[in-house]
Amino acid sequence: AYLALVPARARARWWAVGRSVGRWVRGCCSAAKMAALLSLSQLSSGNPVYEAYYRQVDPAHTGKVGPNEAALFLKKSGLSDVILGKIWDVADPEGKGYLDKQGFYVALRLVACAQNGHDVSLSSLNVTLPPPKFGNKLKSCLPFRMDVKNNF
């Protein structure tokens, strides 16, 4: 039912761009870049903003966020389909077709990077940024105020 909210042409374009970029990203991931992912997971762990966003996309606690759920959620960021495709590919470097919690945190972090004018890349993950912003509907669902400053 939610999939009907995202136009089919936009979904197809986003995933097509994502797949081609993903192949390139998977070929370029070094041990140092993967270490950046680990430190991101440590930084984001326990962050109430990231935790609240994750609970929204994985309410059943499956440990997986599918592409449709991720697309619907991340589109609320206001970023273009091309940027969202790059974010998906960096967050899912192995091409699993879903995001685990760490992958979703990477996606959130990259949304924040893009919203603040930084590159969508692994090298941007450890830049100090405010949390990502999403549409008004999402903010009203959060159990806390969004104006709290966070360095995660």
C-alpha positions as CSV (number, residue, x, y, z in Angstrom):
1,A,0.0,0.0,0.0
2,Y,2.8,2.4,0.9
3,L,4.6,1.6,-2.4
4,A,1.8,3.3,-4.3
5,L,2.9,6.6,-2.7
6,V,6.2,6.6,-4.6
7,P,5.8,7.0,-8.4
8,A,6.9,3.9,-10.3
9,R,9.1,5.9,-12.6
10,A,10.9,7.5,-9.7
11,R,11.4,4.1,-8.0
12,A,12.8,2.5,-11.1
13,R,15.2,5.4,-11.8
14,W,16.4,5.5,-8.2
15,W,17.2,1.8,-8.1
16,A,18.7,1.7,-11.6
17,V,21.1,4.5,-10.7
18,G,21.7,2.9,-7.3
19,R,22.7,-0.5,-8.8
20,S,25.3,0.9,-11.2
21,V,26.9,3.1,-8.6
22,G,26.8,0.2,-6.1
23,R,28.9,-2.0,-8.3
24,W,31.6,0.8,-8.3
25,V,31.3,1.3,-4.5
26,R,31.6,-2.4,-3.8
27,G,34.8,-2.5,-5.8
28,C,36.3,0.4,-4.0
29,C,35.7,-0.4,-0.3
30,S,39.0,-0.7,1.5
31,A,39.6,-1.8,5.1
32,A,40.0,1.8,6.1
33,K,36.7,2.8,4.7
34,M,35.0,-0.1,6.4
35,A,36.6,1.0,9.6
36,A,34.8,4.3,9.1
37,L,31.6,2.4,9.1
38,L,32.4,0.7,12.4
39,S,33.2,4.1,14.0
40,L,30.0,5.5,12.7
41,S,28.1,2.6,14.2
42,Q,29.7,3.4,17.6
43,L,29.0,7.1,17.2
44,S,25.3,6.5,16.3
45,S,24.7,3.8,18.8
46,G,22.4,5.1,21.5
47,N,21.6,8.4,19.6
48,P,17.9,8.9,20.3
49,V,17.3,10.5,16.9
50,Y,18.8,7.6,14.9
51,E,17.1,5.1,17.2
52,A,13.7,6.7,16.7
53,Y,14.1,6.8,13.0
54,Y,15.1,3.1,13.0
55,R,12.2,2.1,15.1
56,Q,9.9,3.7,12.5
57,V,11.2,1.7,9.6
58,D,11.6,-1.6,11.5
59,P,8.7,-1.6,14.0
60,A,8.6,-5.4,14.0
61,H,12.3,-5.6,15.0
62,T,13.3,-7.8,12.1
63,G,16.8,-6.3,11.8
64,K,16.2,-5.5,8.2
65,V,14.9,-2.4,6.3
66,G,13.7,-3.3,2.8
67,P,14.2,-1.1,-0.2
68,N,10.5,0.0,-0.3
69,E,10.5,1.0,3.4
70,A,13.9,2.8,3.0
71,A,12.8,4.6,-0.2
72,L,9.5,5.8,1.4
73,F,11.4,7.0,4.5
74,L,14.4,8.6,2.8
75,K,12.3,10.4,0.2
76,K,11.0,12.6,3.0
77,S,14.5,14.1,3.2
78,G,13.9,16.1,0.1
79,L,17.0,14.8,-1.6
80,S,17.0,13.9,-5.3
81,D,16.6,10.3,-6.5
82,V,20.2,10.3,-7.8
83,I,21.6,11.3,-4.4
84,L,19.3,8.8,-2.7
85,G,20.6,6.1,-5.0
86,K,24.2,6.9,-4.1
87,I,23.2,6.8,-0.4
88,W,21.6,3.4,-0.8
89,D,24.7,2.0,-2.5
90,V,27.1,3.2,0.1
91,A,24.8,2.0,2.9
92,D,24.4,-1.4,1.2
93,P,27.9,-2.0,-0.2
94,E,27.4,-5.8,-0.4
95,G,24.3,-5.5,-2.5
96,K,22.1,-7.4,0.0
97,G,19.0,-5.6,-1.1
98,Y,18.1,-4.4,2.4
99,L,19.7,-2.4,5.2
100,D,20.6,-3.7,8.6
101,K,20.7,-1.3,11.5
102,Q,24.2,-0.2,10.8
103,G,23.4,0.2,7.1
104,F,20.4,2.3,8.0
105,Y,22.5,4.5,10.3
106,V,25.0,5.0,7.4
107,A,22.1,6.0,5.2
108,L,20.9,8.5,7.8
109,R,24.3,9.9,8.2
110,L,24.8,10.3,4.5
111,V,21.4,12.1,4.3
112,A,22.7,14.5,6.9
113,C,25.9,14.9,4.8
114,A,24.0,15.7,1.6
115,Q,21.6,18.1,3.4
116,N,24.7,20.0,4.8
117,G,26.6,20.2,1.5
118,H,29.0,17.4,2.0
119,D,29.8,14.5,-0.4
120,V,27.8,11.3,-0.2
121,S,30.8,9.1,0.5
122,L,32.4,7.0,3.2
123,S,34.9,9.7,3.8
124,S,32.1,12.0,4.9
125,L,30.8,9.7,7.6
126,N,32.8,11.0,10.5
127,V,32.2,14.7,9.8
128,T,30.4,16.4,12.8
129,L,26.8,17.2,11.6
130,P,23.4,17.8,13.0
131,P,20.9,14.8,12.6
132,P,19.2,14.5,9.2
133,K,15.9,16.3,8.7
134,F,12.8,14.8,7.2
135,G,9.3,16.0,6.3
136,N,7.0,17.5,8.9
137,K,4.9,14.3,9.2
138,L,7.9,12.4,10.4
139,K,8.9,15.1,13.0
140,S,5.5,14.9,14.7
141,C,6.0,11.1,15.3
142,L,9.2,11.6,17.3
143,P,9.0,11.4,21.1
144,F,11.3,14.4,21.6
145,R,12.1,17.8,20.3
146,M,14.0,18.1,17.1
147,D,15.8,21.3,18.0
148,V,18.2,19.4,20.4
149,K,21.7,19.7,19.1
150,N,23.6,16.5,18.5
151,N,27.0,15.8,17.1
152,F,26.2,12.4,15.8
